[in-house]
Amino acid sequence: MEPMSDYFTSRRIVVTGGAGFLGQYIVRGLERRGCRQIHVPLIQEYDLVKLDDVIRMYETMRPDAVIHLAAVVGGIGANRAHPGEFFYKNLLMGVQLIEQARLHQVEKFVAIGTVCAYPKFTPVPFQEEHLWDGYPEETNAPYGLAKKMLLVQSQAYRQEYGFNSIFLLPVNLYGPGDNFDPASSHVIPALIKKCVDAVRTGVDHIDCWGTGAVSREFIYVADAAEAILLATERYDGSEPVNIGAGREMRIKDLAEMIAQLAGFRGEIRWDASKPDGQPRRCLDVSKAKAYFGFEAQTPFGDGLRKTIDWYRATLEPRQA
């Protein structure tokens, strides 16, 4: 095991979205690394879409580094329902945060992109060099493009101003604390909720969107947090870097695996009238290992069990 660095102990770190799913893991990771100055701008106090609130955040919190996780995000249904909102709010948050970081002479800015930024028909495994080879999958293109503009800004600011901003591309996250709201959840929490709820209520089937034939890659949230913290400390380059586990799985196989782990023995019905999204997703994760020594550690089955157990625990009546 490598000796722990003192990189974070002497720096003030702002984590936008630090109260969210990934953000809570980032904050705990910072605490484990001895960071004594962690600042999380809560949405009730700072609307990062509003420039005045962004400026006030920088003047109040005075960060040495910013890890920008805050995003307006959801699954296919939410992306289809709110393309304008997702584009506007994600673009404005990121652009203003980076510009004000430059003006406030912040030492480092860590921009978190999305796998949705890749072209719809990217060759598998996705390599960072293919990011500009086509238009993203239509249902999440507004969100993906808004996030991809932060890469453009990051590289442009490095070129013109010498501003140290990095851009990371995480694949789909999952784990305890995920969003299980059916209106906005991603595929793993959506399937877990369907299966666990079906077992509890005795339903004999569940309904799933699409054909189940498309593939996805997933990374356990604690692994993604570790990757981001390693990159914050060790990576200062202009190239975008994928964050993933490097394993691809068909959604049909995923649904069957979750059903088995959740104890659901009923029928899984697929609604082919609903969109599948991007045909395949699997990342080439070699640069993350080469540039800052990251490799995902959590076996997929273990991560799913922990997530299912966490969701079940949220349903249990609280003990007096």
Residue pairs with C-beta under 8 A, 6 or more apart in sequence:
4 33
4 34
5 33
5 233
6 34
7 33
7 232
7 233
8 30
8 33
8 34
8 35
8 229
8 233
9 33
9 34
9 35
9 36
11 35
11 37
11 64
11 65
11 107
12 37
12 39
12 61
12 62
12 63
12 64
12 65
13 30
13 35
13 37
13 38
13 39
13 63
13 64
13 65
13 66
13 67
14 39
14 40
14 41
14 57
14 61
14 63
14 65
14 66
14 67
15 23
15 26
15 27
15 30
15 38
15 39
15 40
15 66
15 67
15 69
16 23
16 40
16 41
16 48
16 66
16 67
16 68
16 69
16 70
16 93
16 97
17 23
17 68
17 69
17 70
17 71
18 24
18 26
18 27
18 38
18 40
18 41
18 69
19 40
19 42
20 69
20 70
21 173
21 175
21 177
21 178
21 179
21 221
22 69
22 173
22 221
22 224
22 225
22 228
23 40
23 69
23 70
24 177
25 175
25 177
25 221
25 222
25 224
25 225
26 67
26 69
26 225
26 228
26 229
27 38
27 40
28 225
29 225
29 226
29 229
30 38
30 229
31 38
33 229
39 61
39 63
41 48
41 57
41 61
46 53
46 54
46 56
46 57
47 53
48 54
48 57
48 70
48 93
48 96
48 97
49 88
49 89
49 92
49 93
49 96
51 96
51 100
54 96
54 97
54 100
55 100
58 100
58 101
58 104
58 106
59 104
62 104
63 101
63 106
64 106
64 107
64 108
65 106
65 107
65 108
65 109
65 110
65 232
66 97
66 101
66 106
66 108
66 109
66 110
67 110
67 112
67 228
67 232
68 93
68 94
68 97
68 98
68 109
68 110
68 111
68 112
68 150
69 112
70 93
71 90
71 93
71 112
71 114
71 147
72 82
72 85
72 86
72 89
72 90
72 143
73 86
73 90
73 114
73 143
73 184
74 82
74 86
74 179
74 183
74 184
74 185
74 186
75 184
75 185
75 186
75 187
75 190
76 139
76 140
76 209
76 274
76 275
76 277
77 183
77 184
77 209
78 86
78 183
78 184
79 86
79 139
79 140
79 142
79 143
80 139
80 275
83 141
83 142
83 143
84 142
86 142
86 143
86 146
87 142
87 143
87 145
87 146
88 146
90 143
90 146
90 147
91 146
91 149
94 111
94 146
94 147
94 149
94 150
94 153
95 149
95 150
95 153
97 109
98 109
98 111
98 150
98 153
98 154
98 157
98 163
98 165
99 153
101 109
101 163
101 165
102 157
102 161
102 163
107 164
108 164
108 165
108 166
108 232
108 236
109 154
109 163
109 164
109 165
109 166
110 165
110 166
110 168
110 228
110 231
110 232
111 150
111 151
111 154
111 165
111 166
111 167
111 168
112 147
112 168
112 170
112 228
113 147
113 148
113 150
113 151
113 167
113 168
113 169
113 170
113 240
114 143
114 144
114 147
114 169
114 170
115 126
115 169
115 170
115 171
115 172
115 217
115 244
115 281
115 283
116 136
116 137
116 140
116 141
116 143
116 144
116 147
116 278
117 131
117 136
117 144
117 145
117 147
117 148
117 151
117 169
118 126
118 130
118 131
118 136
118 144
118 169
118 278
118 281
119 130
119 131
119 132
119 133
119 134
119 135
119 136
120 134
120 135
120 136
120 137
120 138
120 278
120 279
121 134
121 279
122 130
122 133
122 134
123 130
124 248
124 280
124 281
124 282
125 246
125 248
125 282
125 283
125 284
125 285
126 242
126 281
126 282
126 283
126 284
127 242
127 284
128 169
128 239
128 240
128 241
128 242
128 284
128 287
131 148
131 151
131 169
131 240
135 141
136 144
136 145
136 278
137 144
137 277
137 278
139 275
139 277
140 277
140 278
150 167
151 167
151 240
153 165
154 163
154 165
154 166
154 167
154 238
155 167
155 238
157 163
157 165
158 164
158 165
158 238
159 238
164 236
166 231
166 232
166 235
166 236
166 237
166 238
166 241
167 240
167 241
168 227
168 228
168 231
168 240
168 241
168 242
168 243
169 240
169 241
169 242
169 243
169 283
170 219
170 224
170 227
170 228
170 242
170 243
170 244
171 216
171 217
171 218
171 219
171 242
171 243
171 244
171 245
171 281
171 283
172 186
172 187
172 188
172 216
172 217
172 218
172 219
172 281
173 186
173 218
173 219
173 220
173 221
173 224
174 186
174 188
174 189
174 218
174 219
174 220
174 221
174 303
174 304
174 307
175 220
175 221
175 222
175 303
175 306
175 307
175 310
176 221
176 306
176 307
176 309
176 310
177 221
177 310
178 185
178 186
178 188
178 189
178 221
178 307
179 185
179 186
179 189
180 189
180 190
180 192
180 193
180 311
180 314
182 190
182 193
185 193
187 216
187 251
187 254
188 218
188 254
188 258
188 304
188 307
189 307
189 311
191 208
191 254
191 255
191 258
191 259
192 258
192 262
192 304
192 307
192 308
192 311
193 311
194 206
194 207
194 208
195 206
195 258
195 259
195 262
195 263
195 264
196 262
196 264
196 308
196 311
196 312
196 315
197 203
198 204
198 205
198 206
198 264
198 266
199 262
199 263
199 264
200 315
203 266
204 266
204 267
205 266
205 267
205 268
205 269
206 259
206 264
206 266
206 267
206 268
206 269
207 269
207 271
208 251
208 255
208 268
208 269
208 270
208 271
209 270
209 271
209 274
209 275
209 276
210 251
210 270
210 271
210 272
210 274
210 275
210 276
210 277
211 252
211 270
211 272
211 276
212 250
212 251
212 252
212 255
212 268
212 270
213 250
213 251
213 252
213 276
214 250
214 251
214 276
214 277
214 278
214 279
214 280
215 248
215 249
215 250
215 251
215 279
215 280
215 281
215 282
216 248
216 249
216 251
216 254
216 281
217 244
217 245
217 246
217 247
217 248
217 249
217 281
217 282
217 283
218 245
218 247
218 249
218 300
218 303
219 227
219 243
219 244
219 245
219 296
220 245
220 296
220 298
220 300
220 303
222 298
223 245
223 296
223 297
223 298
224 243
226 294
226 297
227 243
227 288
227 292
227 294
227 296
228 243
230 292
230 293
230 294
231 241
231 243
231 288
231 291
231 292
231 294
233 292
234 291
234 292
234 293
235 241
235 291
235 292
237 291
239 287
241 287
241 288
241 291
241 292
242 283
242 284
242 285
242 287
242 288
243 283
243 285
243 288
243 294
244 282
244 283
244 285
244 288
244 296
245 285
245 296
245 298
245 300
246 282
246 283
246 284
246 285
246 296
247 282
247 300
248 280
248 281
248 282
249 257
249 300
251 276
252 268
252 270
255 268
256 268
257 301
257 304
258 304
258 308
259 265
259 266
259 268
261 301
261 304
261 305
261 308
262 308
285 294
285 295
285 296
288 294
288 295
289 295
